[in-house]
Amino acid sequence: MGELRTGPMETSSMAVNGKVALVTGGSRGIGKAVALLLAGAGARVAVNYKSHAADAEAVCTEIKSRGGQAVAVQADVSIAHDVAEMVRQISQVFGPVAILVNNAGIARPQPVDEIKERDWDEVLAVNLKSVFLVTQAVLPGMRAARWGRIINLSSVAAQTGGVVGPHYAASKAGIHGLTHSYAALLAKDGITVNAIAPALIETKMIRDNPRARPELIPVGRFGSVDEVADVVALLASNGYITGQTINVNGGWYMS
């Protein structure tokens, strides 16, 4: 099957090697690519999933077959009790989480006049509340170690409105506010907090959305999950980048 992909720089492996990483929504898409890349750099990876157990176990099997360490952990990361139990299980197996990738998210493409309160509540809970809950749960371990990397997956929708709907855009914009606040509050604890804002990455979420078209992107194509994972590896290895949003969007939004 070949070796796990390693990061874009040798220093990535040095910084990540031996660390415990938690990737929420790690069973498919961007989360899977991130889990594989961090494992390839030597991290011990917890692959969180909500309902796709077989996919999560397959990711762990792939990591283990290549000499890495991984465990699949079920949790609905929008529910505080589930999050607490997930972090407890990871600590028992590997120890405290040092690298957190808040990747779990859902998209509900809907016309604006069809969005109901329940749609709003669900998208905000899964996409935004989960970032708060999981971050709060792992912070004690990071602060005790005086080392941590928190990487939040946002979206170009936070910057442009996107092609899903205002509920999705609002949930992703909220991640930017959380990222800035945590970054400012935790810098002196040795913890960096950054966001990544992808656009139209080739995943099931994009394939299922008819409004997502490659011609929207200046470079003329969808991005790959590996192109996002490479940025996660960079942020996990770098102790001087904090409070930033890294745009991986093919030029859709420029800043």
Secondary structure, DSSP 8 states (H G I E B T S, - for coil): -------SSHHHHHHHTT-EEEETTTTSHHHHHHHHHHHHTT-EEEEEESS-HHHHHHHHHHHHHTT-EEEEEE--TTSHHHHHHHHHHHHHHT-S--EEEE---------GGG--HHHHHHHHIIIIIHHHHHHHHHHHHHHHHT-EEEEEE--THHHH-TTT-HHHHHHHHHHHHHHHHHHHHHGGGTEEEEEEEE-SBSSHHHHT-TT--GGGSTTSS-B-HHHHHHHHHHHHH-SS--S-EEEESTTSS--
